[in-house]
């Protein structure tokens, strides 16, 4: 037990949350992939359960490696390189889409395929955190130049991602906005960005009715179906209809593990709408999953408050916000509060390489928690905000009193 605890370093609350989410993930993925197993694996229902066990196991391995072997300072130093590599992969995937007619979301290395946007989500948060930490003015706020750098780079990355995956681009940009708010970017800049974003979205919405804009036409269709109703519902039930039926039929106590009657009628029961199957089978017990995400958010807040340097605090704020926002979007879609987006429930939905990238972001968060503990044990003196130079420290780790 001591050896295991030595490996599971960092905030114990977050580790417990991940274990709880993993248990629910294995139960619900095994239950919701029955029809998929008969379609693709000749009825071998254990295949996807074993696959999920392997992916979650690899995810825990990545978390443990990052926590134990990757100093936070290196995450700051190499963030521009990671962002450049991820952007190159995104552009390459889009070019291959034109040549091969693919989706433009995935990039294949031959032995493995992954979504470059997943890497871009992490690297952009790290890079923006670095900019915010390294470019503080005398009043502990980022400069105007820093704001324009953040908006320019984030805008280019998010727009490029949106050409193949609009919902992921929107999630990432919302995360950057939250990160700038935490980084004390002036409200006038944030308000102007929100206003400009709304105008651009409205323009694309109406323009897509007359011009083929690819994914933007898909987004317009989803919004129209959410507001006015899906015409396909008159012919047969849609995925969203089945999700609402699953939640309704589950009642308060649920149908029990494996008792879902809707799972076999939903093509995305094991990823986009997995929360609906969870509620159908477990009723009010499924609230434990919601509570787990709430606890995760609170523990991330504790890590931020305990951080003595700005870059780690900003990084945890960005990565944890993205994790929670994605969970809220997935659950909102399942219960009919939001239009269909295609976002999975993090650490619960069946996933491949996306689970590994989620593990990477979780490892970064837990690494900061572990570093905070080490600094507290070493009893290093606090660095006040009026000190202009911090000996033997990267400027990205300078103390800013606003974090607490």
Protein Blocks (a to p, Z undefined) as FASTA:
>chain_A
ZZmmmmmgcjfklmmmmmmmmmmmmmmmmmmmmmmmmmmnnopaklmmmmmmmmmmmmmm
mmmmmmmmmcfklmmmmmmmmmmmmmmmmmmmmmmmmmnopnolaccehjaccdfklmmm
mmmmmmmmmmmmmmccfkopacfklmmmmmmmmmmmmmmmmmmommlmmmmmmmmmmmmm
mnopafklmmmmmmmmmmmmmmmmmmmmmpcehjmmmmmmmmmmmmnopfklmmpccfkl
mmmmmmmmnomnonoehiafklmmpfklmmmmmmmmmmmmnmmmlmmmmmmmmmmmmmmm
mmmmmpcbfklmmmmmmmmmmmmmmmmmmmmmmnopaccehiacehkaccfklmmmmmmm
mmmmmmmmmmmmmmmmnopacddfklmbdghiafklcccfklZZ
